[in-house]
């Protein structure tokens, strides 16, 4: 299996194979174009499989963050309503 790195710019995601000889050059070209290298590096059998897992991870992160923010708002509202009643 190969280790892949991810670069994001807006909604675009580029997957790079870390083992190719020109990885450093490709990475620099993406960074120069405004892409941001992501922390995640995933081992997968293909770039498509790596991308699918990366999207799953990012989706889980979004859902967790959303749950914490909406949970806090809900708790605050309930506290305010209960204290008045």
N, CA, C and O atoms as a GROMACS GRO file, in nm:
protein
  340
    1UNK      N    1   0.084  -0.118   0.000
    1UNK     CA    2   0.000   0.000   0.000
    1UNK      C    3   0.089   0.124   0.000
    1UNK      O    4   0.205   0.121   0.040
    2UNK      N    5   0.031   0.232  -0.046
    2UNK     CA    6   0.103   0.357  -0.064
    2UNK      C    7   0.049   0.461   0.035
    2UNK      O    8  -0.067   0.456   0.074
    3UNK      N    9   0.135   0.553   0.075
    3UNK     CA   10   0.093   0.663   0.163
    3UNK      C   11   0.064   0.784   0.075
    3UNK      O   12   0.144   0.821  -0.012
    4UNK      N   13  -0.052   0.845   0.098
    4UNK     CA   14  -0.096   0.960   0.020
    4UNK      C   15  -0.107   1.083   0.108
    4UNK      O   16  -0.144   1.075   0.226
    5UNK      N   17  -0.075   1.198   0.049
    5UNK     CA   18  -0.093   1.328   0.114
    5UNK      C   19  -0.203   1.404   0.042
    5UNK      O   20  -0.233   1.377  -0.074
    6UNK      N   21  -0.263   1.498   0.113
    6UNK     CA   22  -0.378   1.572   0.060
    6UNK      C   23  -0.353   1.722   0.064
    6UNK      O   24  -0.296   1.775   0.160
    7UNK      N   25  -0.396   1.788  -0.041
    7UNK     CA   26  -0.382   1.932  -0.054
    7UNK      C   27  -0.519   1.989  -0.090
    7UNK      O   28  -0.585   1.938  -0.181
    8UNK      N   29  -0.560   2.093  -0.019
    8UNK     CA   30  -0.694   2.148  -0.037
    8UNK      C   31  -0.685   2.296  -0.072
    8UNK      O   32  -0.606   2.371  -0.014
    9UNK      N   33  -0.770   2.335  -0.167
    9UNK     CA   34  -0.787   2.476  -0.203
    9UNK      C   35  -0.935   2.492  -0.234
    9UNK      O   36  -0.984   2.447  -0.337
   10UNK      N   37  -1.006   2.558  -0.142
   10UNK     CA   38  -1.150   2.571  -0.158
   10UNK      C   39  -1.215   2.435  -0.151
   10UNK      O   40  -1.199   2.363  -0.052
   11UNK      N   41  -1.287   2.398  -0.255
   11UNK     CA   42  -1.353   2.267  -0.262
   11UNK      C   43  -1.268   2.162  -0.333
   11UNK      O   44  -1.306   2.045  -0.340
   12UNK      N   45  -1.153   2.205  -0.387
   12UNK     CA   46  -1.068   2.113  -0.463
   12UNK      C   47  -0.974   2.038  -0.368
   12UNK      O   48  -0.916   2.097  -0.277
   13UNK      N   49  -0.961   1.908  -0.392
   13UNK     CA   50  -0.871   1.824  -0.314
   13UNK      C   51  -0.780   1.751  -0.412
   13UNK      O   52  -0.828   1.687  -0.506
   14UNK      N   53  -0.649   1.760  -0.389
   14UNK     CA   54  -0.552   1.690  -0.472
   14UNK      C   55  -0.486   1.584  -0.384
   14UNK      O   56  -0.445   1.612  -0.271
   15UNK      N   57  -0.475   1.464  -0.438
   15UNK     CA   58  -0.413   1.352  -0.368
   15UNK      C   59  -0.277   1.324  -0.434
   15UNK      O   60  -0.269   1.307  -0.556
   16UNK      N   61  -0.171   1.321  -0.352
   16UNK     CA   62  -0.038   1.292  -0.406
   16UNK      C   63   0.020   1.167  -0.340
   16UNK      O   64   0.009   1.147  -0.220
   17UNK      N   65   0.082   1.085  -0.422
   17UNK     CA   66   0.153   0.965  -0.377
   17UNK      C   67   0.288   1.010  -0.320
   17UNK      O   68   0.369   1.070  -0.392
   18UNK      N   69   0.312   0.983  -0.192
   18UNK     CA   70   0.436   1.027  -0.127
   18UNK      C   71   0.560   0.956  -0.178
   18UNK      O   72   0.671   1.005  -0.158
   19UNK      N   73   0.544   0.841  -0.244
   19UNK     CA   74   0.660   0.762  -0.284
   19UNK      C   75   0.715   0.794  -0.423
   19UNK      O   76   0.819   0.741  -0.462
   20UNK      N   77   0.646   0.879  -0.498
   20UNK     CA   78   0.696   0.911  -0.632
   20UNK      C   79   0.819   1.002  -0.621
   20UNK      O   80   0.827   1.084  -0.529
   21UNK      N   81   0.914   0.989  -0.713
   21UNK     CA   82   1.037   1.067  -0.705
   21UNK      C   83   1.017   1.218  -0.710
   21UNK      O   84   1.093   1.292  -0.647
   22UNK      N   85   0.917   1.265  -0.781
   22UNK     CA   86   0.896   1.410  -0.794
   22UNK      C   87   0.791   1.463  -0.695
   22UNK      O   88   0.730   1.568  -0.719
   23UNK      N   89   0.770   1.392  -0.584
   23UNK     CA   90   0.671   1.434  -0.484
   23UNK      C   91   0.700   1.576  -0.433
   23UNK      O   92   0.609   1.658  -0.425
   24UNK      N   93   0.826   1.605  -0.400
   24UNK     CA   94   0.861   1.737  -0.346
   24UNK      C   95   0.831   1.848  -0.446
   24UNK      O   96   0.781   1.954  -0.409
   25UNK      N   97   0.861   1.823  -0.574
   25UNK     CA   98   0.832   1.923  -0.677
   25UNK      C   99   0.682   1.944  -0.694
   25UNK      O  100   0.635   2.058  -0.703
   26UNK      N  101   0.608   1.834  -0.699
   26UNK     CA  102   0.462   1.844  -0.713
   26UNK      C  103   0.401   1.915  -0.593
   26UNK      O  104   0.310   1.998  -0.608
   27UNK      N  105   0.450   1.883  -0.474
   27UNK     CA  106   0.401   1.948  -0.353
   27UNK      C  107   0.425   2.099  -0.359
   27UNK      O  108   0.336   2.178  -0.328
   28UNK      N  109   0.545   2.138  -0.399
   28UNK     CA  110   0.578   2.281  -0.406
   28UNK      C  111   0.492   2.353  -0.508
   28UNK      O  112   0.452   2.467  -0.486
   29UNK      N  113   0.465   2.289  -0.620
   29UNK     CA  114   0.379   2.350  -0.722
   29UNK      C  115   0.239   2.376  -0.667
   29UNK      O  116   0.181   2.481  -0.691
   30UNK      N  117   0.187   2.280  -0.592
   30UNK     CA  118   0.053   2.297  -0.533
   30UNK      C  119   0.054   2.408  -0.428
   30UNK      O  120  -0.038   2.490  -0.424
   31UNK      N  121   0.157   2.411  -0.345
   31UNK     CA  122   0.166   2.515  -0.242
   31UNK      C  123   0.177   2.653  -0.307
   31UNK      O  124   0.118   2.750  -0.258
   32UNK      N  125   0.252   2.663  -0.416
   32UNK     CA  126   0.266   2.790  -0.489
   32UNK      C  127   0.133   2.835  -0.549
   32UNK      O  128   0.109   2.955  -0.565
   33UNK      N  129   0.046   2.739  -0.582
   33UNK     CA  130  -0.085   2.771  -0.638
   33UNK      C  131  -0.189   2.802  -0.532
   33UNK      O  132  -0.305   2.829  -0.564
   34UNK      N  133  -0.150   2.797  -0.404
   34UNK     CA  134  -0.243   2.831  -0.297
   34UNK      C  135  -0.308   2.714  -0.227
   34UNK      O  136  -0.394   2.734  -0.142
   35UNK      N  137  -0.268   2.594  -0.260
   35UNK     CA  138  -0.321   2.477  -0.190
   35UNK      C  139  -0.259   2.469  -0.051
   35UNK      O  140  -0.147   2.515  -0.029
   36UNK      N  141  -0.333   2.411   0.041
   36UNK     CA  142  -0.286   2.394   0.178
   36UNK      C  143  -0.270   2.244   0.203
   36UNK      O  144  -0.363   2.166   0.182
   37UNK      N  145  -0.150   2.206   0.250
   37UNK     CA  146  -0.129   2.064   0.280
   37UNK      C  147  -0.203   2.030   0.408
   37UNK      O  148  -0.196   2.102   0.507
   38UNK      N  149  -0.272   1.919   0.405
   38UNK     CA  150  -0.349   1.873   0.519
   38UNK      C  151  -0.262   1.785   0.609
   38UNK      O  152  -0.167   1.723   0.563
   39UNK      N  153  -0.297   1.781   0.735
   39UNK     CA  154  -0.222   1.703   0.833
   39UNK      C  155  -0.229   1.554   0.804
   39UNK      O  156  -0.132   1.481   0.825
   40UNK      N  157  -0.343   1.509   0.756
   40UNK     CA  158  -0.367   1.366   0.735
   40UNK      C  159  -0.279   1.311   0.622
   40UNK      O  160  -0.267   1.371   0.515
   41UNK      N  161  -0.219   1.197   0.649
   41UNK     CA  162  -0.153   1.115   0.547
   41UNK      C  163  -0.211   0.976   0.564
   41UNK      O  164  -0.207   0.919   0.673
   42UNK      N  165  -0.265   0.922   0.456
   42UNK     CA  166  -0.335   0.794   0.466
   42UNK      C  167  -0.271   0.688   0.378
   42UNK      O  168  -0.223   0.716   0.268
   43UNK      N  169  -0.270   0.567   0.429
   43UNK     CA  170  -0.221   0.453   0.353
   43UNK      C  171  -0.342   0.386   0.287
   43UNK      O  172  -0.441   0.355   0.352
   44UNK      N  173  -0.331   0.365   0.155
   44UNK     CA  174  -0.444   0.307   0.080
   44UNK      C  175  -0.392   0.235  -0.043
   44UNK      O  176  -0.276   0.248  -0.081
   45UNK      N  177  -0.481   0.158  -0.103
   45UNK     CA  178  -0.445   0.082  -0.223
   45UNK      C  179  -0.452   0.165  -0.350
   45UNK      O  180  -0.392   0.128  -0.451
   46UNK      N  181  -0.524   0.277  -0.346
   46UNK     CA  182  -0.537   0.362  -0.464
   46UNK      C  183  -0.566   0.506  -0.420
   46UNK      O  184  -0.609   0.529  -0.307
   47UNK      N  185  -0.541   0.602  -0.510
   47UNK     CA  186  -0.575   0.741  -0.476
   47UNK      C  187  -0.724   0.759  -0.449
   47UNK      O  188  -0.763   0.839  -0.364
   48UNK      N  189  -0.808   0.684  -0.520
   48UNK     CA  190  -0.952   0.695  -0.501
   48UNK      C  191  -0.992   0.647  -0.362
   48UNK      O  192  -1.077   0.709  -0.296
   49UNK      N  193  -0.931   0.538  -0.317
   49UNK     CA  194  -0.961   0.486  -0.183
   49UNK      C  195  -0.912   0.583  -0.076
   49UNK      O  196  -0.979   0.604   0.025
   50UNK      N  197  -0.795   0.642  -0.098
   50UNK     CA  198  -0.742   0.740  -0.003
   50UNK      C  199  -0.832   0.863   0.004
   50UNK      O  200  -0.860   0.914   0.113
   51UNK      N  201  -0.878   0.910  -0.110
   51UNK     CA  202  -0.966   1.026  -0.114
   51UNK      C  203  -1.099   0.998  -0.044
   51UNK      O  204  -1.150   1.084   0.028
   52UNK      N  205  -1.154   0.881  -0.066
   52UNK     CA  206  -1.280   0.845   0.000
   52UNK      C  207  -1.264   0.844   0.152
   52UNK      O  208  -1.350   0.895   0.224
   53UNK      N  209  -1.155   0.788   0.200
   53UNK     CA  210  -1.130   0.785   0.345
   53UNK      C  211  -1.106   0.926   0.398
   53UNK      O  212  -1.154   0.960   0.507
   54UNK      N  213  -1.033   1.008   0.324
   54UNK     CA  214  -1.007   1.146   0.365
   54UNK      C  215  -1.139   1.223   0.379
   54UNK      O  216  -1.158   1.296   0.476
   55UNK      N  217  -1.228   1.206   0.284
   55UNK     CA  218  -1.358   1.273   0.290
   55UNK      C  219  -1.440   1.224   0.410
   55UNK      O  220  -1.510   1.302   0.474
   56UNK      N  221  -1.431   1.095   0.440
   56UNK     CA  222  -1.498   1.040   0.558
   56UNK      C  223  -1.445   1.106   0.685
   56UNK      O  224  -1.523   1.146   0.772
   57UNK      N  225  -1.314   1.117   0.695
   57UNK     CA  226  -1.252   1.178   0.814
   57UNK      C  227  -1.296   1.323   0.827
   57UNK      O  228  -1.336   1.365   0.935
   58UNK      N  229  -1.289   1.398   0.720
   58UNK     CA  230  -1.328   1.539   0.725
   58UNK      C  231  -1.476   1.554   0.757
   58UNK      O  232  -1.515   1.647   0.829
   59UNK      N  233  -1.559   1.464   0.705
   59UNK     CA  234  -1.702   1.468   0.734
   59UNK      C  235  -1.728   1.442   0.882
   59UNK      O  236  -1.813   1.507   0.942
   60UNK      N  237  -1.654   1.347   0.940
   60UNK     CA  238  -1.668   1.317   1.082
   60UNK      C  239  -1.624   1.436   1.166
   60UNK      O  240  -1.688   1.468   1.267
   61UNK      N  241  -1.515   1.503   1.126
   61UNK     CA  242  -1.468   1.620   1.199
   61UNK      C  243  -1.573   1.730   1.197
   61UNK      O  244  -1.599   1.795   1.299
   62UNK      N  245  -1.635   1.752   1.081
   62UNK     CA  246  -1.738   1.855   1.068
   62UNK      C  247  -1.858   1.822   1.157
   62UNK      O  248  -1.910   1.909   1.226
   63UNK      N  249  -1.901   1.696   1.154
   63UNK     CA  250  -2.017   1.657   1.235
   63UNK      C  251  -1.987   1.671   1.383
   63UNK      O  252  -2.075   1.714   1.458
   64UNK      N  253  -1.867   1.637   1.426
   64UNK     CA  254  -1.831   1.651   1.567
   64UNK      C  255  -1.830   1.797   1.608
   64UNK      O  256  -1.885   1.834   1.712
   65UNK      N  257  -1.768   1.881   1.527
   65UNK     CA  258  -1.763   2.024   1.558
   65UNK      C  259  -1.904   2.083   1.561
   65UNK      O  260  -1.936   2.163   1.648
   66UNK      N  261  -1.986   2.042   1.466
   66UNK     CA  262  -2.124   2.092   1.459
   66UNK      C  263  -2.202   2.048   1.582
   66UNK      O  264  -2.281   2.125   1.637
   67UNK      N  265  -2.181   1.925   1.626
   67UNK     CA  266  -2.252   1.873   1.743
   67UNK      C  267  -2.213   1.951   1.868
   67UNK      O  268  -2.298   1.983   1.951
   68UNK      N  269  -2.085   1.982   1.882
   68UNK     CA  270  -2.041   2.058   2.000
   68UNK      C  271  -2.097   2.199   1.999
   68UNK      O  272  -2.141   2.249   2.103
   69UNK      N  273  -2.097   2.265   1.883
   69UNK     CA  274  -2.146   2.403   1.880
   69UNK      C  275  -2.297   2.408   1.900
   69UNK      O  276  -2.346   2.492   1.975
   70UNK      N  277  -2.370   2.322   1.834
   70UNK     CA  278  -2.515   2.326   1.851
   70UNK      C  279  -2.555   2.274   1.988
   70UNK      O  280  -2.653   2.321   2.045
   71UNK      N  281  -2.481   2.179   2.042
   71UNK     CA  282  -2.510   2.129   2.177
   71UNK      C  283  -2.492   2.237   2.281
   71UNK      O  284  -2.573   2.247   2.374
   72UNK      N  285  -2.389   2.318   2.268
   72UNK     CA  286  -2.365   2.428   2.362
   72UNK      C  287  -2.473   2.534   2.353
   72UNK      O  288  -2.517   2.586   2.455
   73UNK      N  289  -2.515   2.566   2.233
   73UNK     CA  290  -2.621   2.664   2.215
   73UNK      C  291  -2.751   2.613   2.274
   73UNK      O  292  -2.822   2.686   2.344
   74UNK      N  293  -2.783   2.487   2.247
   74UNK     CA  294  -2.905   2.427   2.299
   74UNK      C  295  -2.905   2.428   2.452
   74UNK      O  296  -3.005   2.462   2.514
   75UNK      N  297  -2.793   2.391   2.512
   75UNK     CA  298  -2.782   2.388   2.658
   75UNK      C  299  -2.800   2.527   2.717
   75UNK      O  300  -2.867   2.544   2.818
   76UNK      N  301  -2.738   2.626   2.654
   76UNK     CA  302  -2.752   2.764   2.702
   76UNK      C  303  -2.897   2.812   2.694
   76UNK      O  304  -2.947   2.875   2.787
   77UNK      N  305  -2.963   2.782   2.583
   77UNK     CA  306  -3.102   2.823   2.568
   77UNK      C  307  -3.191   2.754   2.671
   77UNK      O  308  -3.279   2.817   2.730
   78UNK      N  309  -3.168   2.626   2.692
   78UNK     CA  310  -3.248   2.553   2.789
   78UNK      C  311  -3.224   2.609   2.930
   78UNK      O  312  -3.318   2.622   3.009
   79UNK      N  313  -3.099   2.640   2.961
   79UNK     CA  314  -3.067   2.698   3.092
   79UNK      C  315  -3.137   2.831   3.112
   79UNK      O  316  -3.189   2.859   3.220
   80UNK      N  317  -3.140   2.913   3.007
   80UNK     CA  318  -3.206   3.043   3.017
   80UNK      C  319  -3.356   3.026   3.033
   80UNK      O  320  -3.419   3.097   3.112
   81UNK      N  321  -3.415   2.934   2.959
   81UNK     CA  322  -3.560   2.912   2.968
   81UNK      C  323  -3.600   2.853   3.104
   81UNK      O  324  -3.703   2.891   3.160
   82UNK      N  325  -3.522   2.761   3.154
   82UNK     CA  326  -3.554   2.697   3.280
   82UNK      C  327  -3.537   2.792   3.399
   82UNK      O  328  -3.612   2.784   3.497
   83UNK      N  329  -3.440   2.881   3.391
   83UNK     CA  330  -3.417   2.972   3.502
   83UNK      C  331  -3.529   3.078   3.512
   83UNK      O  332  -3.552   3.132   3.620
   84UNK      N  333  -3.596   3.108   3.402
   84UNK     CA  334  -3.704   3.205   3.402
   84UNK      C  335  -3.837   3.143   3.447
   84UNK      O  336  -3.928   3.214   3.489
   85UNK      N  337  -3.846   3.014   3.438
   85UNK     CA  338  -3.973   2.948   3.462
   85UNK      C  339  -3.990   2.901   3.601
   85UNK      O  340  -4.093   2.843   3.634
   0.00000   0.00000   0.00000
